[in-house]
Amino acid sequence: MGQKTNNRSDKCSCARGAAILALLLLTGCASGPAGWRDPGTAIPGLPPDPGPTGLSSLPGVDADQDGTRDDVQRWLAHQELEYGTGQALAEMARAVQVMILHSEEKSTVQQAADRYSLYTMCLLKFDGARRTRTLTERLEQLMLNTAARRAAHARARAHLHEFYGQIHDANHCDRIAASSADRWLVTR
């Protein structure tokens, strides 16, 4: 015949298992890879997904007019980034956007490239070389996601063959992290 089980013990085991599963779900361990947030998650203050409209023009959609395209802003918000890292990536995105929109204006492109370089150094300081490479590659994929944007960026880069950028104050990144903490946390 069948083995007799202790119903109380089975109920406790089941309750413990359910509690562990709930804890995993609440802490995000079962939600996806580290550094990822479900894109369906509502984040206060985040502009709506621009959808195909965001791909129909060179500038894309920037509904809140903060200088960062809405698709990029949404990507940044759904990453689990420290505020210094998020701020550096947002500034890099703004610099690329300026390069795209002003690709024929050499001095504007050079200033934007210098700004991009500055924030890349900050990102290296905050996150190290491997993560910086991963984040900047993904950012460039997002920023240059149409043929027109890639062509404008190529025109802008043509102005940079003799441009090396400026040497920046070594404490600049620390000031960015300190000054943007409140602002970054509010927009996340």
N, C-alpha and C positions, 0 to 999 in steps of 0.2 A: 504494500500500500504506500501512499505518499508520506513524505516526511512531514512531521509536525513543525510548524514555524511559529516563532514568537511574533504575533501580530504587532505588539507594542514596539518591538525592536525594528520591524519593517517600516512602521509608520515614522519612527524617529529618523531612520536612514533616509526615507523619502523626503521628509521635511528638511533634513540637513542638506540633501542634494538640491532641493528647490531653493534654499537660502543661498547656497554657494552660487547657483546659476543666476539668481537675482543680483547678488553682489557683483558678479562678473559683468552683467549687463549694465548695472548702474555705474561701475567704474570705467566702463568703456573697453574692457579687455576683450569682449566679444564683438566689438563694433567695427573692426577692420584693422589694417596695419597701423603701426605707431605713426603719429604725425598726420593722421587722416581723420576728417570729420565728415559725416554723411552730408552730401550736397543738399539733401532735402531738409536739413536742419535749419530752422529759422534763426537768423542771427539779427538782433535788433539793430536798426540803422543801416542795414545792408541794402543796396539798390537791387531792384529786381533783375533777374537774368535777362540780358538783352536779346537772347535767342539769335535767329538769323539776321535780324536788323543790325546787330553788332558787327556783322561781317560785310554789310552792304556799302560801307564807305571807308575811306582811309582813316579818319579819326575814330571810327567806332562810336560807341555810346558811353557817355560819361554824365549820367543823369544828375548826379550831385555836384558836378563841375569841380571836383577836387584834383583834377589832373591825372587821375588814374582811371583807365577804362573800367567799366563796370564788370566785364567778364574777368579781368585781372584782379580787381578788388574782391570779387566773390571768391576767386581761387585763393587769394591771400587769407581771407577770413576763414576759409575752411581748412587751412593748415594749422597745426598746433605750433605756433611760432612764438618765441620770446619777443617782447616788444621791440627790442633793438634790431632783431633780425627782420621782423615784419616791416618796421620803418625803413630799414635799408633797402629791402626789396621794393617797397612802394616808391621810394625815391629813384631807384634804378628804373622802374617801369615808367615813371614820369620823364626821366631823361631819354629813354628810348622813344617815347611818344613825341617828345620835342624833336628828336632827330628825324623821325618819320615825317612829321608835319612840316618841318623846315629844312628838308633835305638839300635844298639849293642854297641855303644861307650858311656859308662857311663858318663865320664866327659863332653863330648860334649853335651849329652842330658841334664845334670844338668845345664850347662851354658845356653843352649837354654831355659830351663824351668825358669831359673832365669830371663832371658831377657823377656820371656813371662809375668812373674809375674810383672816385672817392668812396662811394658807397659800396663798391666791390671790396675795397680794403677793409671797410667796417664789417662787412659780411664775413670776410676771412677771419677777422679778429674774433667775431662772435661765435662762428660756427666751424671754423677749420676748412681746409682745402677741399676735402671730399664732399662735404655737405654743400659748400659754396658752389662747387661745380654742378652738382645735381640741381640745386635751386636755380642757378642762373640759366642752365640749359632749359629747364621747364619754363622759366619766365620768358626766355627768348622764343620758345615755341608758341607761347600764348601771344606775345606781343607781335610776332611776325607770322600770324596765322592766315594771311591772304597773300596772293601774288602781288597785289598793289603795295602792301606793307613791306614785303621782302624787297621789292624793287626800290621803294623809297629809302629803305635802310641801306641798300647797296649804294645808292647815290650819295647818301650821307657819309658812308664810310670812305668814299673816294676823297673826301675832304680831310681825312685823318692820316694820310700816309706820312706826313712830316710832323704830325702833332704828337707830342709825348705826354701832355698833361702836366699839371703843376704838382709840386711836392706840398703835402698838406700837413697841418699841425697834427702831431701824433695823438693828441688828446681829443681830437674832433669826434671820434667814434664814442668815447665815453660821454661826451656832452650830448650826443644824439640819443644814446640810450637813456640817460638821466632825464633829458628834457621831453622825451616822447613817451615816457612810461604812462602817464595819465591819459594822454590822447590815444595811444595805441590800445589800451585796455577798454576805453570807451567805444572804439570803433570795431572791436573784435566781435 
